[in-house]
Structure formats: C-alpha cells, structure tokens
Amino acid sequence: MSAGTYTPRPGAAPLPRMIAAQTALETRMLLRNGEQLLLTVIIPTLLLVLFSAVDIVDTGSGASVDFLAPGILALAVMSTAFTGQAIATGFERRYGVLKRLGASPLPRWALMTAKTLSVLVTEVLQVLLLTAIAFALGWSPQGNPLSVLLLLVLGTAAFSGLGLLMAGTLKAEATLAAANLVFLLLLVGGGVIVPLDKFPDAVQSVLGLLPISALSEGLRDVLQHGASMPWAQAGILAVWAVLGLGAAAKLFRWE
C-alpha cells in the first residue's frame, strides 16, 4: 500500500454534479413540505374534480373539464413556480440558508438554476397527475403539444421571476401572507375557473394582462379550441418573465 493511497483530494465537485445534487435536494424538500403539497397537488386536484363533477360555474358549451383542465394546469404552474418557491425561498433567506449556500463552492447563479430545475421537475409531476385525472373525467385535449410546452415554460419563467422577487425583497412572514393572498386573488380573477368574459369589460382588459390569465387563456385556446400558438398570450408571459427575472436579479437580497 503506497503512502498516497488515502491522500485527500480537496476541491469542489464538477459544476453540473453540484447543480444536479442541489436540484435533487430542492425537489425532495419541496415534495416533503405539507403546505407545498397542499398548494401544488391537493388544491388543484380538488378544484379540477369538484368543478368538473358539479355544475357550479357556467363554463360555456362543451364539457366542463375541457374548460377547466387548461386553467388548472396554469394554476399548478403558479402554485409551484410562484407561491411555493416564494415562500420556501423567503424562509431560507430568513434563516440564513441562502447566505451559507452562497458562501459554498456552488455559485449563486447555480443555486438559482437548481431551484428553477426543481420547480420544473415538480411541474412535470403535477402535469402528469392532473392530465391523468382530467382524462379520467372525460377530457379531450386538442392542439399542438409544442405550443403547450412553450406556454408552460414561459409561464414558469414569469412566475419564478415574480416569486424570487418577492422572496428576495420582503420579510419571510410578509412573503408568506402576500404569496398566499396573490394565489387566492389570481385563482378567482385569473380565468382559472371563472371565465374572463363573466367580468365587466373594463375589468377584463386588465385581468387579461395578468400572467395567470395569459397562461390559462393561452392553454385553453390550444387545448380546448385547437388553435395555433397564441402569440398574444405568449408575448404577455414573455414580458412578465423578463421584468420579473430582471428585477429579481437586480434587487434580490441574500440576507
């Protein structure tokens, strides 16, 4: 046995391996949190089943699930990328977790990349679950899957930017209250369950500019009506993504 057999090799792991490990950790933490599961899985599932089975809201002609499924998919993206990420990151910032991770070999941009990847992994699981439930309820989706994918990615970017901006500028308790309040308000007024045309005309024009409205209406145009890429809604989401991510990168405070 040579003298150098057990010689330590200090140094950071390769960057892709660090990002993958942090992504796996972030995903496990997200899925183990009871409050996050309530937001990301239970509430969207209950809303989809309840409003598809019971004629509470007039969703127009056709099966209710055809109108509701796209909106619930948009709600799932918002619950994970915005509400869940804002609350989790806000408390990590409060407890000094972000400050310590920022001093580790993992670069800060790589940490945010890992958080974004964990959001995407969670969303894939959400979409698979909600799609299976919607099919069981009689959903008949149409349209191009690539258009759906692009809308989901743009929606994720938009909501992630807003969630990180809130988590990086407000106190954790304020983030918790604000994120949940925004979730409830957008659930009601974002075209998820109640069609936007049920609101007054003056209100519709404002609500249509919200990211949740753009995502839910865009997904509905494709999946319910078989439309091509809804570029107007995609453009709204892209603007929100640029503004949110840009502001978060500039204003985010790590402690």
Kinemage of the C-alpha trace (Angstrom):
@kinemage 1
@onewidth
@group {chain A} dominant
@subgroup {mainchain}
@vectorlist {calphas} color= white
{ca met a 1} P 0.000 0.000 0.000
{ca ser a 2} L 1.573 3.298 -1.059
{ca ala a 3} L 1.714 6.318 1.213
{ca gly a 4} L -0.548 8.306 -1.081
{ca thr a 5} L -3.431 5.814 -1.215
{ca tyr a 6} L -5.569 7.832 1.178
{ca thr a 7} L -4.307 11.275 0.229
{ca pro a 8} L -7.320 13.625 0.259
{ca arg a 9} L -8.215 15.497 -2.916
{ca pro a 10} L -9.758 18.780 -1.760
{ca gly a 11} L -11.767 20.841 -4.163
{ca ala a 12} L -15.279 21.374 -5.426
{ca ala a 13} L -17.145 18.768 -7.420
{ca pro a 14} L -17.790 19.479 -11.117
{ca leu a 15} L -20.407 22.200 -11.530
{ca pro a 16} L -23.016 20.002 -13.313
{ca arg a 17} L -22.793 17.474 -10.467
{ca met a 18} L -23.260 20.222 -7.861
{ca ile a 19} L -26.300 21.602 -9.692
{ca ala a 20} L -27.803 18.107 -10.040
{ca ala a 21} L -27.284 17.367 -6.348
{ca gln a 22} L -28.795 20.692 -5.287
{ca thr a 23} L -31.725 20.177 -7.667
{ca ala a 24} L -32.446 16.765 -6.145
{ca leu a 25} L -32.266 18.251 -2.644
{ca glu a 26} L -34.552 21.165 -3.528
{ca thr a 27} L -37.065 18.792 -5.127
{ca arg a 28} L -37.142 16.487 -2.099
{ca met a 29} L -37.617 19.431 0.243
{ca leu a 30} L -40.432 20.774 -1.905
{ca leu a 31} L -42.269 17.462 -2.073
{ca arg a 32} L -41.857 16.724 1.645
{ca asn a 33} L -43.396 20.015 2.736
{ca gly a 34} L -47.054 19.548 3.655
{ca glu a 35} L -48.035 23.129 2.855
{ca gln a 36} L -46.352 22.911 -0.539
{ca leu a 37} L -48.136 19.646 -1.326
{ca leu a 38} L -51.433 21.325 -0.423
{ca leu a 39} L -50.736 24.114 -2.903
{ca thr a 40} L -49.160 22.086 -5.668
{ca val a 41} L -51.193 18.872 -5.650
{ca ile a 42} L -54.225 18.763 -3.389
{ca ile a 43} L -55.880 22.110 -4.175
{ca pro a 44} L -55.527 21.860 -7.997
{ca thr a 45} L -56.752 18.261 -7.935
{ca leu a 46} L -59.779 19.063 -5.751
{ca leu a 47} L -60.712 22.054 -7.890
{ca leu a 48} L -60.465 20.020 -11.085
{ca val a 49} L -62.602 17.175 -9.746
{ca leu a 50} L -65.153 19.361 -7.942
{ca phe a 51} L -65.880 21.865 -10.690
{ca ser a 52} L -65.850 19.165 -13.377
{ca ala a 53} L -68.331 16.997 -11.484
{ca val a 54} L -70.638 19.726 -10.147
{ca asp a 55} L -72.164 22.404 -12.357
{ca ile a 56} L -71.263 25.395 -10.181
{ca val a 57} L -69.788 27.780 -12.739
{ca asp a 58} L -71.070 28.285 -16.277
{ca thr a 59} L -68.079 27.361 -18.429
{ca gly a 60} L -69.915 27.641 -21.734
{ca ser a 61} L -70.711 24.919 -24.238
{ca gly a 62} L -68.973 21.575 -24.089
{ca ala a 63} L -67.778 19.515 -21.144
{ca ser a 64} L -66.701 21.471 -18.083
{ca val a 65} L -63.435 19.566 -17.862
{ca asp a 66} L -62.410 20.829 -21.319
{ca phe a 67} L -62.557 24.392 -19.974
{ca leu a 68} L -61.198 23.637 -16.521
{ca ala a 69} L -58.210 21.404 -17.286
{ca pro a 70} L -56.112 24.113 -19.027
{ca gly a 71} L -56.843 26.578 -16.239
{ca ile a 72} L -55.921 24.066 -13.561
{ca leu a 73} L -52.635 23.351 -15.349
{ca ala a 74} L -51.929 27.092 -15.265
{ca leu a 75} L -52.825 27.146 -11.571
{ca ala a 76} L -50.397 24.277 -10.932
{ca val a 77} L -47.584 26.238 -12.577
{ca met a 78} L -48.384 29.304 -10.485
{ca ser a 79} L -48.637 27.339 -7.246
{ca thr a 80} L -45.178 25.819 -7.720
{ca ala a 81} L -43.179 28.478 -9.555
{ca phe a 82} L -44.615 31.458 -7.693
{ca thr a 83} L -46.336 30.663 -4.397
{ca gly a 84} L -44.332 27.635 -3.299
{ca gln a 85} L -40.983 28.980 -4.452
{ca ala a 86} L -41.561 32.420 -2.925
{ca ile a 87} L -42.471 31.011 0.497
{ca ala a 88} L -39.673 28.428 0.601
{ca thr a 89} L -37.006 30.860 -0.604
{ca gly a 90} L -38.224 33.606 1.721
{ca phe a 91} L -37.802 31.436 4.803
{ca glu a 92} L -34.465 30.085 3.584
{ca arg a 93} L -33.323 33.676 3.320
{ca arg a 94} L -34.620 34.483 6.803
{ca tyr a 95} L -32.880 31.516 8.451
{ca gly a 96} L -29.575 32.253 6.723
{ca val a 97} L -29.653 29.179 4.485
{ca leu a 98} L -29.153 31.205 1.320
{ca lys a 99} L -26.275 33.135 2.888
{ca arg a 100} L -24.480 29.908 3.809
{ca leu a 101} L -25.137 28.300 0.447
{ca gly a 102} L -23.893 31.471 -1.213
{ca ala a 103} L -20.565 31.006 0.552
{ca ser a 104} L -20.240 27.390 -0.623
{ca pro a 105} L -18.451 26.290 -3.826
{ca leu a 106} L -21.861 26.319 -5.529
{ca pro a 107} L -22.160 29.696 -7.327
{ca arg a 108} L -25.211 31.754 -6.539
{ca trp a 109} L -26.449 31.603 -10.108
{ca ala a 110} L -26.118 27.810 -9.982
{ca leu a 111} L -28.191 27.739 -6.788
{ca met a 112} L -30.965 29.662 -8.532
{ca thr a 113} L -30.621 27.323 -11.509
{ca ala a 114} L -31.089 24.338 -9.202
{ca lys a 115} L -34.189 25.954 -7.686
{ca thr a 116} L -35.615 26.538 -11.156
{ca leu a 117} L -34.886 22.944 -12.197
{ca ser a 118} L -36.590 21.629 -9.046
{ca val a 119} L -39.646 23.702 -9.967
{ca leu a 120} L -39.633 22.161 -13.455
{ca val a 121} L -39.356 18.632 -12.045
{ca thr a 122} L -42.282 19.283 -9.709
{ca glu a 123} L -44.331 20.746 -12.541
{ca val a 124} L -43.751 17.671 -14.693
{ca leu a 125} L -45.165 15.523 -11.884
{ca gln a 126} L -48.108 17.914 -11.480
{ca val a 127} L -48.907 17.927 -15.183
{ca leu a 128} L -48.777 14.131 -15.388
{ca leu a 129} L -51.077 13.742 -12.371
{ca leu a 130} L -53.589 16.395 -13.424
{ca thr a 131} L -53.618 15.158 -17.020
{ca ala a 132} L -54.378 11.615 -15.866
{ca ile a 133} L -57.222 12.861 -13.656
{ca ala a 134} L -58.584 15.059 -16.449
{ca phe a 135} L -58.578 12.115 -18.868
{ca ala a 136} L -60.459 10.063 -16.282
{ca leu a 137} L -63.051 12.856 -16.145
{ca gly a 138} L -63.515 12.779 -19.922
{ca trp a 139} L -61.083 15.456 -21.093
{ca ser a 140} L -60.489 15.619 -24.853
{ca pro a 141} L -57.475 17.896 -25.459
{ca gln a 142} L -56.598 19.262 -28.892
{ca gly a 143} L -53.824 21.386 -30.343
{ca asn a 144} L -50.055 21.151 -30.698
{ca pro a 145} L -48.150 19.809 -27.639
{ca leu a 146} L -45.171 22.022 -28.532
{ca ser a 147} L -47.348 25.118 -28.162
{ca val a 148} L -48.469 23.850 -24.756
{ca leu a 149} L -44.857 23.210 -23.742
{ca leu a 150} L -43.747 26.703 -24.776
{ca leu a 151} L -46.592 28.304 -22.838
{ca leu a 152} L -45.758 26.275 -19.729
{ca val a 153} L -42.069 27.225 -19.949
{ca leu a 154} L -42.889 30.917 -20.398
{ca gly a 155} L -45.374 30.742 -17.534
{ca thr a 156} L -42.790 29.090 -15.309
{ca ala a 157} L -40.235 31.791 -16.107
{ca ala a 158} L -42.754 34.559 -15.435
{ca phe a 159} L -43.941 33.175 -12.111
{ca ser a 160} L -40.435 32.191 -10.996
{ca gly a 161} L -39.211 35.732 -11.522
{ca leu a 162} L -42.093 37.182 -9.530
{ca gly a 163} L -41.686 34.602 -6.762
{ca leu a 164} L -37.946 35.206 -6.399
{ca leu a 165} L -38.502 38.966 -6.488
{ca met a 166} L -40.970 38.723 -3.620
{ca ala a 167} L -38.810 36.315 -1.610
{ca gly a 168} L -35.694 38.414 -2.091
{ca thr a 169} L -37.170 41.768 -1.104
{ca leu a 170} L -39.803 41.120 1.571
{ca lys a 171} L -39.557 39.578 5.018
{ca ala a 172} L -40.452 35.896 5.228
{ca glu a 173} L -43.736 36.498 7.072
{ca ala a 174} L -44.758 39.172 4.567
{ca thr a 175} L -43.851 36.836 1.712
{ca leu a 176} L -45.969 34.058 3.233
{ca ala a 177} L -49.011 36.312 3.573
{ca ala a 178} L -48.588 38.071 0.221
{ca ala a 179} L -47.915 34.901 -1.781
{ca asn a 180} L -50.997 33.148 -0.416
{ca leu a 181} L -53.153 36.253 -0.926
{ca val a 182} L -51.990 36.637 -4.527
{ca phe a 183} L -52.645 32.924 -5.098
{ca leu a 184} L -56.261 33.284 -3.928
{ca leu a 185} L -56.890 36.501 -5.854
{ca leu a 186} L -55.492 35.112 -9.101
{ca leu a 187} L -57.389 31.857 -8.605
{ca val a 188} L -60.638 33.837 -8.602
{ca gly a 189} L -59.813 36.548 -11.129
{ca gly a 190} L -57.312 34.881 -13.432
{ca gly a 191} L -59.622 32.909 -15.681
{ca val a 192} L -58.724 29.613 -13.998
{ca ile a 193} L -62.259 28.600 -13.008
{ca val a 194} L -64.406 31.630 -13.781
{ca pro a 195} L -64.259 32.661 -17.470
{ca leu a 196} L -62.905 36.157 -18.013
{ca asp a 197} L -65.970 37.094 -20.038
{ca lys a 198} L -68.020 36.883 -16.831
{ca phe a 199} L -66.280 40.040 -15.607
{ca pro a 200} L -67.139 43.603 -16.727
{ca asp a 201} L -65.480 44.697 -19.952
{ca ala a 202} L -63.265 47.271 -18.248
{ca val a 203} L -62.023 44.650 -15.793
{ca gln a 204} L -61.461 42.033 -18.488
{ca ser a 205} L -58.870 44.175 -20.259
{ca val a 206} L -56.860 44.494 -17.040
{ca leu a 207} L -57.223 40.871 -15.953
{ca gly a 208} L -56.159 39.699 -19.404
{ca leu a 209} L -52.709 41.216 -18.839
{ca leu a 210} L -52.031 39.107 -15.731
{ca pro a 211} L -49.641 36.167 -16.198
{ca ile a 212} L -52.145 33.637 -14.848
{ca ser a 213} L -54.799 34.892 -17.290
{ca ala a 214} L -52.377 34.805 -20.212
{ca leu a 215} L -51.291 31.269 -19.337
{ca ser a 216} L -54.761 29.859 -18.681
{ca glu a 217} L -56.310 31.524 -21.754
{ca gly a 218} L -53.366 30.535 -23.929
{ca leu a 219} L -53.552 26.908 -22.829
{ca arg a 220} L -57.312 26.964 -23.310
{ca asp a 221} L -57.004 28.317 -26.856
{ca val a 222} L -54.695 25.435 -27.747
{ca leu a 223} L -56.105 22.536 -25.735
{ca gln a 224} L -59.820 23.337 -25.932
{ca his a 225} L -60.153 25.108 -29.264
{ca gly a 226} L -57.217 23.573 -31.142
{ca ala a 227} L -55.771 26.976 -32.035
{ca ser a 228} L -52.229 27.507 -33.215
{ca met a 229} L -49.676 29.208 -30.978
{ca pro a 230} L -51.441 32.089 -29.130
{ca trp a 231} L -48.709 34.652 -29.636
{ca ala a 232} L -50.520 37.441 -27.785
{ca gln a 233} L -50.637 35.421 -24.556
{ca ala a 234} L -47.092 34.154 -25.130
{ca gly a 235} L -45.925 37.736 -25.519
{ca ile a 236} L -47.563 38.773 -22.245
{ca leu a 237} L -45.854 35.888 -20.438
{ca ala a 238} L -42.500 36.747 -22.034
{ca val a 239} L -42.780 40.363 -20.853
{ca trp a 240} L -43.605 39.245 -17.311
{ca ala a 241} L -40.685 36.801 -17.402
{ca val a 242} L -38.190 39.452 -18.497
{ca leu a 243} L -39.453 42.017 -15.989
{ca gly a 244} L -39.702 39.567 -13.088
{ca leu a 245} L -36.382 37.804 -13.599
{ca gly a 246} L -34.599 41.072 -14.332
{ca ala a 247} L -35.950 42.755 -11.210
{ca ala a 248} L -35.198 39.663 -9.090
{ca ala a 249} L -31.602 39.536 -10.336
{ca lys a 250} L -31.127 43.211 -9.514
{ca leu a 251} L -32.995 43.533 -6.204
{ca phe a 252} L -32.636 40.083 -4.616
{ca arg a 253} L -31.058 40.306 -1.126
{ca trp a 254} L -29.337 37.197 0.162
{ca glu a 255} L -29.676 38.090 3.868
